[in-house]
Amino acid sequence: MALRFTKAQLLAHQQRVTGEKLATVPNPGVYDLQKHIVSGLELGARLCPGSPLIVTLNLGLKALLRHDGKPKPYEKIEQALALLWLECTSPQAFSMTTANPMGGYRPDGAGGQIRGEGAKLGYPDLLMDLPRRGYHGLRIEMKKFSISAKPSLEQDAWLTRLAAEGYRAVICRGHQAAI
């Protein structure tokens, strides 16, 4: 099931989301991700209409369309697209998958508090606890779709340790790699 839309479909969805009529895609650099978001939203509306991932994708699309100078949530969007696809196509695998919400912006002191509760720096983003093909489960470190998106030393160390313990532990750049 592909997550792709035409430019006309993307513009129509942007108009629905923003309320503005757009003649062109505002930023060609993020055009592909925008069209994948729209495809994901259409897929989710059809197959998983109650999914909270649809809300995340709508918010992500709005963030991409804003020109406010704030960082864009590329990795969060890529992760939501992969999870929505999984939810719609393999509910059993989705029921055994969870996200580790450690990344992203945190107010002062929140990171220390989370670590004080036992969270570990660099642990992978997605955890699928289904043993398959000789592995105990799957661990995915999500990155935005960019060759420049590199894992931290802590992330590399976790993936290495998890692989040594019998998990499939990978870095995925973009939702298509995760799918």
C-alpha positions, 0 to 999 in steps of 0.5 A, a space after each residue: 500500500 503506497 503512501 503517495 499523492 499527486 500534486 493536485 491532491 496535496 494542494 487540495 488537502 493543504 487547502 482543507 487543512 489551512 483554509 487557504 487556496 494554494 497555487 503551488 507547493 510552498 517549499 519544494 524541499 519538503 514537498 515529498 514529505 507533505 504528499 506522503 502525509 496527505 497519503 497517510 491521512 487518506 489511508 488512515 481516514 479510510 482504514 483506521 479513522 479513530 487512530 490518534 496518529 491521524 492527529 499527529 500527522 495533521 499537526 505535522 502537516 500544519 507545522 511544515 506549512 508554517 513559516 515561523 522559523 521553528 524547527 520542523 518535526 520531521 522525525 516525528 512525522 516519519 515515525 507517525 507515518 510508519 506506525 499508521 501504515 502498520 496500524 492499518 495493514 497489520 493490526 496484530 503487529 501494531 498491537 505489539 509495537 510501542 514508541 519510546 517518546 524520549 526525543 524532542 524538545 523538553 522544558 528545563 529539567 524534564 530530561 533529568 526527571 525522565 532519566 531519574 525514572 529509569 529512562 536511558 539516553 539513546 534507546 531506540 524510538 520504536 519497539 516491536 515485541 514480536 519474535 520473528 526470524 530468530 530475533 526476540 523483537 525489533 528495535 528501530 531508531 527513526 531518523 528523518 529522510 536525510 543522509 545527514 541524519 546520523 545516530 548519536 554515540 548512545 544510539 549506536 551503542 544501544 543498537 549494538 547491545 540490542 543486536 548482541 542480545 538477539 534483537 533486530 536493531 536498525 536505523 531507519 531514515 524515513 517512514 519507507 525504510 521503517 515500513 
